[in-house]
């Protein structure tokens, strides 16, 4: 079973903890290099008017992802008090 | 005899500023990522040695996802710089050390240059360089290329490394048992072909990952160990950047 839901489904301002990455090959490698690694905390920063792409803050850098990729990255919402 | 130093690091960590400072050249620098499209070269003279300094393109990784990562990777693997300076941003070490760990798999002649230390101090970030150096197994120097802080220390360390006065044991990432087992099987075969001329553990990992582009580069290397230079002329103006 996959824990959490795809990261594009969360709301702006949500703090998320990445649980798994279902992407394959080069794109998987690329996103890992950009900091989308299981266990890492990211934040939903901004959504385009039509909801795609969505911008995320990862290790102090903002990165926008298309739904193609962000639908394959799973995360759970973090409790604000915990952070 | 001249030695080579390669500058590697993420985009926008001040590699080009350091390069200009070391070589006295005026390669264009600016506060946006991805400026160094092809590598730039310059000369550095210290009291004891002369160096060729090569400013590699800034990348988040050396797994050859793009042309500029390929340039940086091929240089470190096939041209084997005497020293690789890994330039990282003091204000975001967590992101930057990914590339450092990749470099440690490719070469043990590395120095970690933590740049923008002035900015980190302003932000209240304290870096324990002795502890970091102990854990990573290589020299760690805190610098600010912009404010010219730590440069003398850096030059001293470079000279000492060339003179064989510094022993490095770069931290090696340990993978899952299954992967380590496969590396163990592959590595002797790779060593039998390349000896110590290429890093066998790193090559094993790349082969296990099914890196076809690397296989092509290896074939070219076997035919002509100096192929990188001629190949890189072709890369000019054909590099891509960004996510």
Interface residues (C-beta under 8 A of the other chain):
Chain A: X26 X29 X30 X33 X34 X35 X58 X59 X60 X61 X63 X64
Chain B: X60 X61 X63 X65 X91 X92 X94 X95 X98 X243
